[in-house]
């Protein structure tokens, strides 16, 4: 799948149904931690209710001051003290709420990131073949952080705003119903504009997230190839391409934020207009009420304190609507990020083992390929009717030009892919009838591309068998001819190596992975250009260790250096997905075919 096809596949619109689905799924994460969410709701309601009581006491104080019979100081002071108490405890509860939501969001993000990483480890190899690593990393980092920001901050804002809007509306209804008519006009306009603008903004945030993934993928790819880039003097070319992608990402970010930012000020203008109309209408009704044109106790009668209360409540009513509009584009970004995360979680995992799958208790090591056909895509066949028989304890070497299908055979042996037709058997049992875990544990692999993780040398070697003792690790290192180098280091086996072992040479990395393979003690062995990264002298020493390791084990070797496979029991020559020659080293030289030509080109 090309990058363009991948983008087209994942560039579907976030429609209303999808958004509701995402909200429901996020809600499940929230309700899982109900012991935090319920107190958060209680603190939200209590804090906002106390805040809503403030204007009521403020209105009573104003009415006591504007009393025709003189200022009623006891009422004034009583109202002011109660108002301050309400606002003080409202602030305390708001702080407690913020702390609770931080804990809640972190637990949710922890769970989501854990599930995402676990899911990635269950996905078939095909997923990683078609998806850039940087794009996957952006899901774990950028998308999860975006969701975290919304859950920890924006969700609190929405919860508080919802109660404030409803509470303010009730208080304003009891103060003056005529003045409430102003919002009957302005609120529908705000809602309509918000919905209209949101539909326009939502795809822009999806595009922004996608561009971030592309940028991360390109950066990861180029940084991993930094030595080659410098060797070819392509720094300026690579920087130029990165700048182009960086510009596209910046533009996508700008478009999303620009159109998202326009929503808040527009709704703010509508809300400020509504407050201005409320103030004007309140002032007119107050003047007519004071002049006696409006009788006390009637629908349109209003006091100065009531006007002050209503204006304060109108601000509390309009403010959250404006704030909600401001954070709505953050929700759009969070929903887009959540959709990307959920898309991975919904990816089909590697197929489960059959219900009656066989457990491998003892492996003899007989492997049979019977008329195997396979292709990574429908249009291109890699292997055509390949038949191979490997007896227990024998060594099968596979040679051939690049692209002939050598590594594909290894992928099929490990069931990273399943054959299109034909069968592969282990000890007479179809590998599709064997549990994958048992099948893969039956092999140990030493690949051309070494993989070491950030940790000690000891940790990297015992990765092959985690319960191994120090003595066993040292024996494995000795067999791999890496023991003297390790012991020469200041910290010996406890020496830290960086990510992928970049602080040691390629040859040393290869030797450590060979030591890991020796320690694993699996009954079958796969070597894929295992000695390609070492010099000739070291290769000879490693070959001696590998020869000892290969005794009694069924081995599959892929090699371009034909000197490493001269003692193989059977050498397969693979060309265009077919086995064109097979036999021992001497037999193939006598035939004078492709193998003979390849051998003579290397040694003569």
C-alpha positions as CSV (number, residue, x, y, z in Angstrom):
1,X,0.0,0.0,0.0
2,X,1.4,3.4,-1.0
3,X,1.5,6.4,1.3
4,X,-1.2,8.1,-0.8
5,X,-3.4,5.0,-0.5
6,X,-2.8,4.9,3.2
7,X,-3.8,8.5,3.6
8,X,-6.9,8.1,1.4
9,X,-8.0,5.1,3.5
10,X,-7.6,7.0,6.8
11,X,-8.9,10.3,5.6
12,X,-12.6,9.6,6.2
13,X,-14.8,12.4,7.6
14,X,-15.6,12.5,11.3
15,X,-19.4,12.6,10.9
16,X,-22.0,12.9,13.7
17,X,-22.3,9.1,14.0
18,X,-18.6,8.7,14.3
19,X,-18.3,11.5,16.8
20,X,-21.0,9.9,19.0
21,X,-19.2,6.6,18.8
22,X,-16.0,8.2,19.9
23,X,-17.7,10.0,22.8
24,X,-19.3,6.7,24.0
25,X,-15.9,4.9,23.8
26,X,-14.1,7.7,25.7
27,X,-17.0,7.7,28.2
28,X,-16.3,4.0,29.0
29,X,-12.7,5.0,30.0
30,X,-14.1,7.7,32.2
31,X,-16.7,5.6,33.9
32,X,-14.2,2.9,34.5
33,X,-12.7,5.2,37.1
34,X,-16.1,6.1,38.6
35,X,-14.6,6.5,42.1
36,X,-12.9,9.6,40.8
37,X,-15.5,10.7,38.3
38,X,-18.4,10.8,40.8
39,X,-16.6,13.0,43.3
40,X,-15.6,15.2,40.3
41,X,-19.3,15.6,39.4
42,X,-20.2,16.4,43.0
43,X,-17.4,19.0,43.3
44,X,-18.5,20.5,40.0
45,X,-22.1,20.9,41.0
46,X,-21.3,22.2,44.5
47,X,-18.7,24.6,43.3
48,X,-20.9,26.1,40.6
49,X,-23.9,26.2,42.8
50,X,-22.0,28.2,45.4
51,X,-20.8,30.5,42.6
52,X,-24.4,30.9,41.4
53,X,-25.5,32.0,44.9
54,X,-23.1,34.9,44.8
55,X,-25.2,37.3,42.6
56,X,-28.2,36.6,44.7
57,X,-26.5,37.9,47.8
58,X,-25.0,40.7,45.7
59,X,-28.6,41.8,44.6
60,X,-29.8,41.7,48.2
61,X,-27.0,44.0,49.3
62,X,-27.7,46.4,46.5
63,X,-31.4,46.5,47.3
64,X,-30.5,47.1,51.0
65,X,-28.3,50.0,50.0
66,X,-30.9,51.5,47.6
67,X,-33.6,51.2,50.2
68,X,-35.8,54.3,50.3
69,X,-35.9,54.2,54.1
70,X,-32.1,54.3,54.3
71,X,-29.2,51.8,54.1
72,X,-30.0,48.6,55.9
73,X,-26.4,47.8,57.1
74,X,-27.2,44.5,58.8
75,X,-28.6,43.1,55.6
76,X,-25.8,44.6,53.6
77,X,-23.0,43.0,55.7
78,X,-24.9,39.7,56.0
79,X,-25.2,39.5,52.3
80,X,-21.6,40.5,51.6
81,X,-20.2,38.0,54.0
82,X,-22.4,35.2,52.6
83,X,-21.3,36.2,49.1
84,X,-17.6,36.1,50.0
85,X,-18.1,32.7,51.7
86,X,-19.8,31.3,48.6
87,X,-17.0,32.5,46.3
88,X,-14.3,31.3,48.7
89,X,-15.6,27.7,49.0
90,X,-16.4,27.7,45.3
91,X,-12.7,28.4,44.6
92,X,-11.5,25.7,47.0
93,X,-13.8,23.1,45.4
94,X,-12.7,24.2,41.9
95,X,-9.1,23.5,42.9
96,X,-10.0,20.1,44.3
97,X,-11.9,19.3,41.1
98,X,-8.9,20.2,39.0
99,X,-6.7,17.9,41.0
100,X,-9.2,15.0,40.7
101,X,-9.5,15.5,37.0
102,X,-5.7,15.4,36.6
103,X,-5.6,12.1,38.4
104,X,-8.5,10.8,36.3
105,X,-7.1,11.9,33.0
106,X,-3.7,10.4,33.8
107,X,-5.3,7.0,34.7
108,X,-7.3,7.1,31.5
109,X,-4.3,8.0,29.4
110,X,-2.2,5.3,31.1
111,X,-4.8,2.7,30.3
112,X,-5.2,3.9,26.7
113,X,-1.5,4.0,26.0
114,X,-1.0,0.6,27.6
115,X,-3.8,-0.9,25.5
116,X,-2.4,0.8,22.4
117,X,1.1,-0.6,22.9
118,X,-0.3,-4.0,23.7
119,X,-2.4,-3.9,20.6
120,X,0.6,-3.0,18.5
121,X,2.3,-6.1,19.7
122,X,-0.6,-8.3,18.6
123,X,-0.9,-6.8,15.1
124,X,0.3,-8.9,12.1
125,X,3.6,-8.0,10.4
126,X,1.6,-6.7,7.4
127,X,0.5,-3.7,9.5
128,X,4.0,-2.6,10.1
129,X,5.0,-3.2,6.5
130,X,2.4,-0.6,5.3
131,X,2.5,1.9,8.2
132,X,5.4,4.3,8.8
133,X,7.0,3.9,12.2
134,X,6.8,7.7,12.8
135,X,3.1,7.6,12.2
136,X,2.7,4.9,14.8
137,X,4.8,6.8,17.3
138,X,2.7,9.9,16.8
139,X,-0.4,7.9,17.9
140,X,1.4,6.9,21.2
141,X,2.7,10.4,21.9
142,X,1.0,13.2,20.2
143,X,-2.6,11.8,19.9
144,X,-2.6,10.4,23.5
145,X,-1.3,13.8,24.8
146,X,-4.1,15.6,22.9
147,X,-6.7,13.4,24.5
148,X,-5.1,13.9,27.9
149,X,-5.3,17.7,27.5
150,X,-9.0,17.5,26.7
151,X,-9.9,15.1,29.5
152,X,-7.9,17.0,32.2
153,X,-8.9,20.6,31.3
154,X,-11.6,20.9,28.7
155,X,-13.9,18.2,30.2
156,X,-13.9,20.1,33.5
157,X,-14.8,23.2,31.6
158,X,-17.7,21.6,29.9
159,X,-19.0,20.0,33.1
160,X,-18.9,23.3,34.9
161,X,-20.2,25.3,32.0
162,X,-23.2,23.0,31.6
163,X,-24.3,23.4,35.2
164,X,-23.6,27.2,35.2
165,X,-25.7,27.7,32.1
166,X,-28.6,25.8,33.4
167,X,-28.4,27.3,36.9
168,X,-28.1,30.9,35.5
169,X,-31.1,30.3,33.3
170,X,-33.3,29.2,36.3
171,X,-32.2,32.2,38.3
172,X,-32.9,34.6,35.5
173,X,-36.3,33.0,34.9
174,X,-37.3,33.8,38.5
175,X,-35.8,37.4,38.4
176,X,-37.4,38.6,35.1
177,X,-39.0,36.6,32.4
178,X,-39.3,39.6,29.9
179,X,-35.6,40.2,30.1
180,X,-35.0,36.5,29.3
181,X,-36.5,37.0,25.9
182,X,-33.2,38.6,24.8
183,X,-31.5,35.2,25.0
184,X,-34.3,33.6,23.0
185,X,-32.9,35.4,20.0
186,X,-29.1,35.4,20.6
187,X,-28.7,31.8,21.9
188,X,-30.1,30.1,18.8
189,X,-27.8,32.3,16.7
190,X,-24.8,31.2,18.7
191,X,-25.8,27.5,18.5
192,X,-26.4,27.7,14.8
193,X,-23.1,29.5,14.1
194,X,-21.2,27.1,16.4
195,X,-22.6,24.0,14.6
196,X,-21.9,25.5,11.2
197,X,-18.3,26.5,12.0
198,X,-17.6,23.1,13.7
199,X,-18.5,21.2,10.5
200,X,-15.9,23.3,8.7
201,X,-13.2,23.0,11.3
202,X,-13.4,19.3,12.1
203,X,-11.7,18.1,8.8
204,X,-8.9,20.6,9.3
205,X,-8.0,19.1,12.7
206,X,-7.9,15.6,11.1
207,X,-5.6,17.0,8.4
208,X,-3.4,18.5,11.1
209,X,-3.0,15.2,12.9
210,X,-2.3,13.4,9.7
211,X,0.4,15.8,8.8
212,X,2.1,15.4,12.2
213,X,2.2,11.7,11.6
214,X,3.8,12.1,8.2
215,X,6.4,14.6,9.6
216,X,7.3,12.2,12.4
217,X,7.6,9.3,10.0
218,X,9.9,11.2,7.7
219,X,12.1,12.5,10.5
220,X,12.4,9.0,12.0
221,X,13.3,7.5,8.6
222,X,15.9,10.2,7.9
223,X,17.5,10.2,11.3
224,X,18.0,6.4,11.2
225,X,19.9,6.8,7.9
226,X,22.0,9.8,9.0
227,X,25.4,8.1,8.2
228,X,24.3,7.3,4.6
229,X,22.9,10.8,4.1
230,X,26.2,12.3,5.1
231,X,28.2,9.8,3.0
232,X,26.3,10.9,-0.1
233,X,26.4,14.6,0.8
234,X,22.6,14.8,0.7
235,X,22.2,16.9,3.9
236,X,20.8,19.9,2.0
237,X,18.4,17.7,-0.1
238,X,17.1,16.0,3.0
239,X,16.7,19.2,4.9
240,X,14.9,20.7,1.9
241,X,12.4,17.8,1.9
242,X,12.0,18.0,5.6
243,X,11.3,21.8,5.3
244,X,8.6,21.1,2.7
245,X,6.9,18.6,5.0
246,X,7.4,20.9,7.9
247,X,5.8,23.7,6.0
248,X,2.8,21.5,5.1
249,X,2.5,20.6,8.7
250,X,2.7,24.2,9.8
251,X,0.1,25.2,7.2
252,X,-2.2,22.4,8.3
253,X,-1.8,23.5,11.9
254,X,-2.4,27.2,11.0
255,X,-5.5,26.4,9.0
256,X,-7.0,24.4,11.8
257,X,-6.1,26.9,14.5
258,X,-7.1,29.9,12.4
259,X,-10.6,28.7,11.6
260,X,-10.9,27.2,15.1
261,X,-9.9,30.5,16.7
262,X,-12.5,32.4,14.7
263,X,-15.3,30.5,16.5
264,X,-14.6,31.9,20.0
265,X,-14.5,35.7,19.1
266,X,-17.6,35.4,16.9
267,X,-19.7,33.7,19.7
268,X,-18.2,36.1,22.2
269,X,-19.5,39.1,20.1
270,X,-23.0,37.6,20.0
271,X,-22.9,37.0,23.8
272,X,-21.6,40.5,24.5
273,X,-24.4,41.9,22.3
274,X,-26.9,39.9,24.4
275,X,-25.5,41.3,27.6
276,X,-25.7,44.8,26.2
277,X,-29.3,44.3,25.2
278,X,-30.1,42.9,28.7
279,X,-28.5,45.9,30.4
280,X,-30.4,48.4,28.2
281,X,-33.7,46.6,28.7
282,X,-33.1,46.2,32.4
283,X,-32.3,49.9,32.7
284,X,-35.5,50.8,30.9
285,X,-37.7,48.5,33.0
286,X,-36.1,49.9,36.2
287,X,-36.8,53.5,35.3
288,X,-40.4,52.7,34.5
289,X,-40.7,50.7,37.8
290,X,-39.2,53.6,39.8
291,X,-41.5,56.1,38.1
292,X,-44.6,54.0,39.0
293,X,-45.5,53.3,35.4
294,X,-45.0,49.6,36.2
295,X,-46.7,48.5,39.4
296,X,-44.8,46.5,42.0
297,X,-45.5,42.8,41.8
298,X,-46.3,42.8,38.1
299,X,-44.5,40.9,35.4
300,X,-42.4,43.8,34.2
301,X,-41.5,45.3,37.6
302,X,-37.9,45.1,38.5
303,X,-35.6,46.6,41.3
304,X,-32.0,47.8,40.9
305,X,-30.8,44.8,42.8
306,X,-32.7,42.5,40.4
307,X,-31.1,44.3,37.4
308,X,-27.6,43.8,38.9
309,X,-28.4,40.1,39.6
310,X,-29.8,39.5,36.1
311,X,-26.7,41.2,34.5
312,X,-24.4,39.0,36.6
313,X,-26.3,35.9,35.8
314,X,-26.4,36.8,32.1
315,X,-22.6,37.0,32.2
316,X,-22.5,33.6,33.8
317,X,-24.9,32.3,31.2
318,X,-23.2,33.8,28.2
319,X,-19.6,33.3,29.5
320,X,-19.7,29.4,29.5
321,X,-21.3,29.4,26.0
322,X,-18.4,31.5,24.8
323,X,-15.9,29.4,26.6
324,X,-17.4,26.2,25.2
325,X,-17.1,27.7,21.7
326,X,-13.4,28.5,22.4
327,X,-12.6,24.9,23.5
328,X,-14.8,23.3,20.9
329,X,-12.0,23.2,18.4
330,X,-9.8,21.5,21.1
331,X,-12.5,18.8,21.3
332,X,-12.4,18.4,17.5
333,X,-8.7,17.9,17.7
334,X,-9.2,15.4,20.6
335,X,-11.9,13.5,18.7
336,X,-9.6,13.2,15.7
337,X,-6.8,12.0,17.9
338,X,-9.1,9.5,19.6
339,X,-10.4,8.2,16.3
340,X,-6.8,7.6,15.2
341,X,-6.1,5.7,18.4
342,X,-9.3,3.7,18.2
343,X,-8.6,2.8,14.6
344,X,-5.5,1.0,15.7
345,X,-7.3,-0.6,18.6
346,X,-9.9,-1.8,16.1
347,X,-7.3,-3.2,13.7
348,X,-7.7,-7.0,13.3
349,X,-5.0,-8.7,15.4
350,X,-3.0,-11.6,14.2
351,X,-5.5,-14.5,13.8
352,X,-6.0,-16.6,16.9
353,X,-4.7,-20.1,17.0
354,X,-7.1,-22.9,16.1
355,X,-9.2,-24.2,19.0
356,X,-7.4,-27.6,18.8
357,X,-4.0,-26.1,18.1
358,X,-1.1,-28.4,19.0
359,X,1.4,-27.5,21.8
360,X,4.9,-28.3,20.9
361,X,6.5,-30.3,23.8
362,X,9.4,-31.8,22.0
363,X,10.6,-30.7,18.6
364,X,12.6,-33.1,16.4
365,X,13.1,-30.4,13.7
366,X,11.8,-32.0,10.5
367,X,10.5,-29.2,8.2
368,X,8.6,-29.8,4.9
369,X,7.6,-27.3,2.3
370,X,5.0,-28.8,0.0
371,X,4.2,-26.9,-3.2
372,X,4.2,-23.6,-1.4
373,X,2.9,-20.5,-3.3
374,X,3.0,-17.1,-1.7
375,X,2.8,-13.4,-2.6
376,X,2.6,-10.3,-0.5
377,X,0.1,-8.8,-2.9
378,X,-2.5,-10.4,-5.2
379,X,-0.7,-9.2,-8.3
380,X,2.8,-10.3,-7.5
381,X,3.7,-13.9,-6.6
382,X,7.0,-14.3,-4.7
383,X,7.2,-18.1,-4.3
384,X,6.0,-20.6,-6.9
385,X,5.4,-24.3,-6.0
386,X,8.4,-24.4,-3.6
387,X,9.1,-27.8,-2.1
388,X,11.8,-28.4,0.5
389,X,12.5,-31.2,2.9
390,X,14.8,-30.5,5.9
391,X,15.5,-33.5,8.1
392,X,16.1,-33.1,11.8
393,X,19.6,-31.7,12.6
394,X,20.3,-30.9,9.0
395,X,21.4,-27.5,7.7
396,X,19.6,-25.9,4.7
397,X,21.3,-23.0,3.1
398,X,19.4,-20.7,0.7
399,X,21.1,-18.5,-1.9
400,X,20.0,-16.5,-4.7
401,X,19.8,-13.0,-6.1
402,X,18.1,-10.1,-4.3
403,X,14.3,-10.4,-4.4
404,X,14.3,-14.1,-5.1
405,X,12.3,-14.9,-2.0
406,X,14.9,-16.0,0.5
407,X,13.7,-13.9,3.4
408,X,10.1,-14.7,2.5
409,X,10.8,-18.4,3.3
410,X,11.9,-17.3,6.8
411,X,8.7,-15.2,7.2
412,X,6.6,-18.3,6.3
413,X,8.6,-20.5,8.6
414,X,7.8,-18.2,11.5
415,X,4.2,-17.7,10.4
416,X,4.7,-13.9,10.1
417,X,2.6,-14.6,6.9
418,X,0.6,-17.7,5.9
419,X,1.0,-19.4,2.6
420,X,-1.5,-18.8,-0.2
421,X,-1.5,-22.4,-1.2
422,X,0.5,-25.5,-0.3
423,X,1.6,-26.6,3.1
424,X,4.4,-26.2,5.6
425,X,4.8,-28.9,8.2
426,X,6.9,-29.3,11.3
427,X,7.5,-32.8,12.4
428,X,4.6,-33.9,10.2
429,X,2.1,-31.3,11.6
430,X,0.9,-28.4,9.6
431,X,2.3,-25.2,11.2
432,X,-1.2,-23.7,10.9
433,X,-2.3,-26.4,13.4
434,X,0.5,-25.4,15.9
435,X,0.2,-22.6,18.4
436,X,2.1,-19.7,17.2
437,X,3.9,-19.1,20.5
438,X,5.2,-22.6,20.5
439,X,6.2,-22.5,16.9
440,X,8.2,-19.3,17.2
441,X,9.8,-20.5,20.4
442,X,11.1,-23.5,18.5
443,X,13.3,-21.1,16.5
444,X,16.1,-18.8,17.5
445,X,17.0,-16.1,14.9
446,X,20.2,-14.1,14.1
447,X,19.4,-11.5,11.5
448,X,21.4,-9.2,9.4
449,X,19.8,-6.2,11.1
450,X,20.7,-6.5,14.7
451,X,18.3,-5.4,17.4
452,X,19.5,-4.3,20.8
453,X,17.6,-2.3,23.4
454,X,18.5,0.3,25.9
455,X,19.9,-1.6,28.9
456,X,23.0,-3.6,29.9
457,X,24.8,-6.1,27.8
458,X,23.7,-8.8,30.3
459,X,20.0,-7.8,29.8
460,X,20.4,-8.0,26.0
461,X,21.9,-11.4,26.1
462,X,19.5,-13.0,28.6
463,X,16.6,-11.7,26.4
464,X,16.9,-15.1,24.7
465,X,16.3,-16.9,28.1
466,X,15.5,-14.5,31.0
467,X,16.1,-17.1,33.7
468,X,19.7,-17.7,32.7
469,X,22.5,-17.4,35.3
470,X,25.5,-15.2,35.1
471,X,27.7,-18.3,34.3
472,X,25.4,-19.3,31.4
473,X,25.6,-15.8,30.0
474,X,29.3,-15.8,30.2
475,X,29.5,-19.2,28.5
476,X,27.2,-18.0,25.7
477,X,29.4,-14.8,25.3
478,X,32.5,-17.0,25.2
479,X,31.0,-19.3,22.5
480,X,30.1,-16.1,20.5
481,X,33.7,-14.9,20.8
482,X,32.5,-11.6,22.5
483,X,33.5,-12.5,26.1
484,X,37.0,-10.8,26.1
485,X,35.6,-7.6,24.7
486,X,32.8,-7.5,27.3
487,X,35.3,-8.2,30.2
488,X,37.6,-5.4,28.9
489,X,34.8,-2.9,29.6
490,X,34.9,-1.0,32.9
491,X,31.5,-2.4,34.0
492,X,31.7,-5.7,32.1
493,X,28.4,-7.4,31.5
494,X,26.7,-4.5,33.4
495,X,27.8,-2.0,30.8
496,X,25.0,0.1,29.5
497,X,24.4,0.2,25.8
498,X,22.2,2.9,24.2
499,X,19.2,2.4,22.0
500,X,19.9,-0.2,19.3
501,X,23.5,-0.3,20.5
502,X,24.7,2.7,18.6
503,X,27.6,3.2,21.0
504,X,29.3,-0.1,20.0
505,X,30.4,-1.4,16.6
506,X,28.2,-3.3,14.2
507,X,30.4,-6.4,14.6
508,X,30.1,-6.3,18.4
509,X,26.3,-5.8,18.1
510,X,26.2,-8.9,15.9
511,X,28.2,-10.9,18.3
512,X,25.9,-10.0,21.2
513,X,22.9,-11.1,19.2
514,X,24.7,-14.4,18.4
515,X,25.4,-14.8,22.1
516,X,21.7,-14.3,22.7
517,X,20.8,-16.9,20.2
518,X,23.2,-19.4,21.7
519,X,21.7,-18.8,25.2
520,X,18.1,-19.4,24.0
521,X,19.0,-23.0,23.1
522,X,16.1,-23.5,20.7
523,X,15.9,-26.7,18.7
524,X,15.9,-24.9,15.4
525,X,18.0,-22.0,14.1
526,X,17.6,-19.3,11.5
527,X,20.6,-17.3,10.3
528,X,20.0,-14.4,8.0
529,X,23.3,-13.0,6.9
530,X,24.5,-13.5,10.5
531,X,28.1,-12.8,9.7
532,X,27.7,-10.0,7.2
533,X,28.7,-7.2,9.6
534,X,32.0,-8.6,10.8
535,X,35.5,-8.9,9.3
536,X,36.9,-12.1,7.9
537,X,38.9,-13.0,10.9
538,X,36.0,-12.5,13.3
539,X,33.8,-14.4,10.8
540,X,36.0,-17.4,11.1
541,X,35.7,-17.4,14.9
542,X,32.0,-16.9,14.8
543,X,31.6,-19.7,12.2
544,X,33.4,-22.0,14.6
545,X,30.9,-21.1,17.4
546,X,28.0,-21.4,15.0
547,X,29.1,-24.8,13.8
548,X,29.1,-25.9,17.5
549,X,25.7,-24.3,18.0
550,X,24.2,-25.9,14.9
551,X,25.0,-29.4,15.9
552,X,21.8,-31.4,16.4
553,X,19.7,-28.5,15.3
554,X,17.7,-28.0,12.1
555,X,19.2,-24.8,10.6
556,X,18.1,-22.5,7.8
557,X,20.8,-20.2,6.6
558,X,20.5,-17.2,4.2
559,X,23.9,-16.1,3.1
560,X,25.6,-14.2,0.3
561,X,29.0,-15.2,1.6
562,X,29.2,-18.7,0.2
563,X,32.1,-19.5,2.4
564,X,29.8,-19.8,5.4
565,X,27.6,-22.5,3.8
566,X,30.0,-24.9,2.2
567,X,29.3,-27.5,4.9
568,X,25.5,-27.3,4.6
569,X,23.7,-30.6,4.1
570,X,21.7,-29.0,1.3
571,X,22.0,-25.7,-0.6
572,X,18.9,-24.4,-2.3
573,X,19.3,-21.9,-5.2
574,X,16.3,-19.7,-5.4
575,X,15.6,-17.7,-8.6
576,X,12.4,-15.8,-9.4
577,X,10.5,-17.6,-6.6
578,X,11.5,-21.1,-7.8
579,X,14.2,-23.6,-6.7
580,X,16.3,-24.0,-9.7
581,X,19.2,-26.0,-8.1
582,X,19.7,-28.0,-4.9
583,X,22.4,-30.2,-3.5
584,X,25.6,-30.1,-1.5
585,X,28.3,-27.6,-2.2
586,X,30.4,-30.0,-4.2
587,X,27.4,-31.3,-6.2
588,X,26.4,-27.8,-7.2
589,X,29.9,-26.9,-8.3
590,X,30.0,-30.0,-10.5
591,X,26.7,-29.0,-12.2
592,X,28.2,-25.7,-13.4
593,X,25.0,-23.8,-12.9
594,X,24.1,-20.5,-11.2
595,X,25.6,-21.6,-7.9
596,X,28.9,-22.4,-9.6
597,X,29.0,-19.1,-11.3
598,X,28.2,-17.3,-8.1
599,X,30.8,-19.2,-6.2
600,X,33.6,-18.6,-8.8
601,X,32.7,-14.9,-8.9
602,X,33.4,-14.6,-5.2
603,X,36.5,-16.8,-4.9
604,X,38.3,-16.6,-8.3
